[in-house]
Amino acid sequence: MISIIIERIGNDVRALYMSGHSGYSEQGTDIICSSASTLFYTAANALEELCSLKAEDIITVNEDKGDGNVNAVIKVPELTGDAKVKAQTIMETIEVGFKCLEMSVNTDEDQYIELIESKN
């Protein structure tokens, strides 16, 4: 199962953690893992492009070691003004995307992705 943790400090989304493998299909052909990765990298690329953040400062990825599991983290730094508004809009939008993915692929019998909200 893919676990997604959305970490908030107050009302701000400050981090996004993604780990695991959905187990829907074989590594390299798993459309649920592909969808989760697309959402994750969209967030990272949007933060880089729209908030002028450097990818190496916000994203950490430990690629899988042949088992299909990936551990990845996006950490949003303390921002102010327009950059903060944009970053929060991006992260809130990606959270909605993960919620939609979770609702569309999980069934009573099969759980492929879980979204966990953590608030500090």
Phi, psi and omega in degrees: 000144174272130175252130176242123176248124174258115182259126178246145168240112190065232179265353185273134171283118184251342180204154177227120180248133178229131178210156174102190179218136186295327183079010180293317176208184183300152174305134180093345179233008186276109184288336178287316176298320179298317179296316179296318179297320179298316177298315181300310183287334173297317177300311181299315181292322178293318176299320179293312185286314188267340182246004179058036175265151178268132183307317183294343178270342186242342187237138174230128179230126171254101184300158181293155181252040178095354181256003179085353181274135177232140173243124182219147182222137167244125176244123180270121180288170175295121180235163177227166173060219184299323180297321179294315180300314180297314182299317180291323176297317178299309184293322177294321179295318179294323176300317177300318178300317178293322177297317178296319178298313179302313182292328185276339184251333181282143174233176176299327183272326186234126177245115183256333184214142176230139178249125182241129177256128180242126181238128177252000000 
